[in-house]
Amino acid sequence: MGKLLSNFRATIILSLVLAGVMIFAFGRIAPGGFDLGFWQATFRWGHVVSGILWIGLLYYFNFVQIRVMPNIPAELKPAVGKHIAPEALFWFRWAALATVVFGLAVMFTRGHAYAAEVLSFGFAGGLVEGDQGFTLLGVGVWLAIVMFLNVWGIIWPNQKRALGIVPAEDDVKAKAARIAMPGSRTNLLLSLPMLASMAMYQTLFG
């Protein structure tokens, strides 16, 4: 067991297999079997897992790396910039994409009318009493989409230059770093209201 747990790839593959067994077991006992509701639940699992990875890495960058980097001795900083940060950014950006894709899949498996209400803040069918939940959920969904676009459109392109993943002059690297940091902080700012929207809606309205 120790040998298995010392290997990251083996551990994560086994975890996925065990999760697959659990998901299949739920399909076997679900009232509708392997119907659309089952797939909605499966997509929700994917949404939660990828969201934890995405937001977890966002918090790692902001709670740890950005704050601690100025105190790291100059001779040690290349280890972070050349090895840790690029790996973290790889998982960060793809987890952001997976979170949005799974989230949209959950939304559309609940019906196109439901998706239209959420994306239009409850205005799709004319805002009536009881649609305020769609308004608040729509705010959260659009915040998540803005955060995703920020990852792929601002944070990642500038981090590639700042970290030297793509060739760039020193002044370009410095400018890219100055742009990437507020981009990351913007996502930190938006993350808590976004999560409040998702968690509160799901708990109160289902």
N, C-alpha and C positions, 0 to 999 in steps of 0.2 A: 504493500500500500504506500509506503514511504517513497518508493521508487516512482510510482505513478504520480504522486502529488508533487514530486520534484520536477516533473515535466509539465510545463504550462499547456502545451498543445493536447497532450493526453488527458489532462484534467478537464479542460474545457470541452473536449469532444465527449468524454464520459458524462459530463454534466448535461450537455445537449441531448445525449441519448436518453438519460434518465428523465429529462424534461419531456422529451418526445413520448416516452412511456406514460407519463402522467397525463399529458394532453390526450393521448389515445384512450386512456382509461376514462377520462371525463367524457369523451365522445361516446363511449360504450354505454354510459349510464345517463347521459343527458336526455331530457324528455323528448327532444326532437332528433336525437341521434347525431349523425354527422351532417346536420343541416346548416343553414346560413348562420343561425345563432352560434353553432359550434365554431364556425370560421371566424365570426366576429370575436369570440372569446380568444381564439388562437392569435388573431391579429392584435388584440389588446395585450396579450402576453408579450408579443414581439415589440409592441409600442412601449410597454413598461420597461422591458429589459434594455432596449436600445436607448431609451430616455434616461435611465439610470446611468448608463455609460457616458452618454453625451453630457448631461448636467453634472455628473460626478467629475468628469475631466475639466469642465468649465470651472467648477469650484476648486479643483486642484490648481489650475493655472492662477486663479485670482486669490485664493486663500493662502497658497504656498509659494508657487514658483515666482510670480511677479513681485511679491512682497519680500521674498528671501534673496532673490538674485543680487540686489545691490550689496548685500553683506557677504557674498561668497567671494573668496580670494580670486584674483584675476586668473591665476594659473589653473583654477578648477572650473571656471565658467565654460570653457570649450566642451567639457564633458556633458554639461547640460544642453548646450546649444547644438552639439553635433550628434548626440545619441538619445538623450531622454526626451527633449522637446519634439524632435521630428517623429519619434514613435508615438508620443502622446497625441500629436496633431493628426497622425494617420487615423487612429481610433476615434478621435474627437470629430473629425469632419464626416467620416463614414457613419458614425453613430447618429450624427445630426440628420443625415439623409435618411437612414433607416427609421428613425423616430418619426419623421414627417410622413414617409411613405406608409408605415404601419398605421399611423394616426388617421391618415386619409382613408385607408382601407377600412378601419373600424367605422369611420363616419359614413362611408358610402354603403357598407353592408347593413346599416340601419335604414337605408332607403335614400333615394335622391331628394325626396322632399325634406327629410331631416337634414341632409347635407346642405341643401339650399338655405334652410332656416338658419343653420349655424353660421355659414359663410356670409350671410347677409345680415347678421346680428338680429335675426327674427323678423326682418322686414319682407321676406320672400312672399309670405301670404298676407301681408298687411299686419302691422304690429298690433296685436290685441292683448288683452289681459292674460297673463300666463306665459307670454312669450319672452318675458324679461330674462328667464333662464337661458334662452338661446342667445340673447344679447350678451350676457356675461360670458357664456362659453365661447361665443364668436370672438370676443375680445382676446381670450386666452389662445384660441387657435391662430388668430392672426398675429399675436405676439410671437408664438412659436415659429410661424412662417417667416416673420421678419428676422428672428434670431438665426434661423437656418440660412436665409439669404445673406445675412451678415457674416456667418461662418465661411461660406463659399465665395462670397463676393468681395469681402474686405479683409477678414482676419487671415484666412489661409493664403491668398495671393501676397499679402504683405509679409506674413511670417516666412514664406518661402524666400523672399529677398533678404529679410532681416537675419535669418539663420544661415544664409549662404547655400540653401538647397538649390537655388538657381543663381547663376553668376550675376553679381551686381557690384557697382562701385561702392566705396565706403559711405559716401554721402547718401546714396540711394538706400543702402541698408539702414542707416540711421533714420532717414525719413520714414521708411517702411515700419520700423520698430515704433516710431512715434504714432503712426496711424493704427497699427495693430493693437496696441495696448488699450486705447479708448474704445476700440471696437469690441474687445473682450469685456471691458468694464460695462459697456452698453448691454451686452447679453447678460452679465451678472445682474444689472439693474432690472432688466425685464423678466428674469427667471422667476423671481418669487411671486409677482402678480400672475404670471402665466401659470405657475403651479397651483396657486390659490384658485384660479378659475377652473382648472382641470379637476382638482381634488374636491372642491366644494360642489361643483355641478354634479359630478358622478355620485357623490354621497347623498345629496339632497334631491336630485331629480332622476338619477339612474340612467 
